């Protein structure tokens, strides 16, 4: 679990390969889950809810139903992935953190698709060549 100083440092560094900002939970929670899946297929990362694209902290409150929806959506990632969801107070404003580990059982699949991080963006693998390349990176294809 990151503390206030760690989170502020992530915000100051801006979005990137391991950090994604969201002002609020999107109406389609699956958009968050695609990002989470991509982080798990990469080196892990942090999804910060309550931060805009310019790094400005906006106060955010996640009611129980939103937290449940996020956890329920994360549970649809296969294989199972455990992420921490917690809040941090920054300048008297609440930022919610989804702490995503680098997955040990790659590839992680959500809704029948593999998502990966490319720079500061999450991408869905669409071609057989992209998938083959990813499986090779994960050491899941062996040429004997």
ChimeraX attribute file (.defattr): number of C-alpha atoms within 10 A of each C-alpha:
attribute: neighborCount
match mode: 1-to-1
recipient: residues
	/A:1	13
	/A:2	13
	/A:3	11
	/A:4	15
	/A:5	11
	/A:6	11
	/A:7	19
	/A:8	17
	/A:9	10
	/A:10	19
	/A:11	21
	/A:12	12
	/A:13	11
	/A:14	17
	/A:15	21
	/A:16	16
	/A:17	19
	/A:18	20
	/A:19	20
	/A:20	26
	/A:21	23
	/A:22	18
	/A:23	18
	/A:24	18
	/A:25	19
	/A:26	11
	/A:27	9
	/A:28	10
	/A:29	16
	/A:30	19
	/A:31	12
	/A:32	21
	/A:33	22
	/A:34	24
	/A:35	24
	/A:36	31
	/A:37	29
	/A:38	31
	/A:39	28
	/A:40	28
	/A:41	24
	/A:42	24
	/A:43	16
	/A:44	21
	/A:45	22
	/A:46	27
	/A:47	23
	/A:48	26
	/A:49	26
	/A:50	24
	/A:51	22
	/A:52	17
	/A:53	13
	/A:54	11
	/A:55	18
	/A:56	13
	/A:57	22
	/A:58	18
	/A:59	18
	/A:60	17
	/A:61	16
	/A:62	17
	/A:63	8
	/A:64	9
	/A:65	9
	/A:66	14
	/A:67	14
	/A:68	12
	/A:69	14
	/A:70	19
	/A:71	17
	/A:72	14
	/A:73	18
	/A:74	22
	/A:75	16
	/A:76	16
	/A:77	22
	/A:78	17
	/A:79	15
	/A:80	13
	/A:81	19
	/A:82	15
	/A:83	18
	/A:84	12
	/A:85	17
	/A:86	14
	/A:87	21
	/A:88	19
	/A:89	13
	/A:90	16
	/A:91	12
	/A:92	9
	/A:93	14
	/A:94	19
	/A:95	27
	/A:96	23
	/A:97	21
	/A:98	21
	/A:99	21
	/A:100	24
	/A:101	19
	/A:102	17
	/A:103	20
	/A:104	13
	/A:105	14
	/A:106	20
	/A:107	23
	/A:108	24
	/A:109	19
	/A:110	21
	/A:111	12
	/A:112	10
	/A:113	15
	/A:114	22
	/A:115	25
	/A:116	24
	/A:117	23
	/A:118	12
	/A:119	11
	/A:120	13
	/A:121	15
	/A:122	19
	/A:123	15
	/A:124	15
	/A:125	15
	/A:126	11
	/A:127	9
	/A:128	9
	/A:129	10
	/A:130	12
	/A:131	15
	/A:132	14
	/A:133	13
	/A:134	19
	/A:135	15
	/A:136	13
	/A:137	11
	/A:138	15
	/A:139	10
	/A:140	12
	/A:141	12
	/A:142	7
	/A:143	4
	/A:144	3
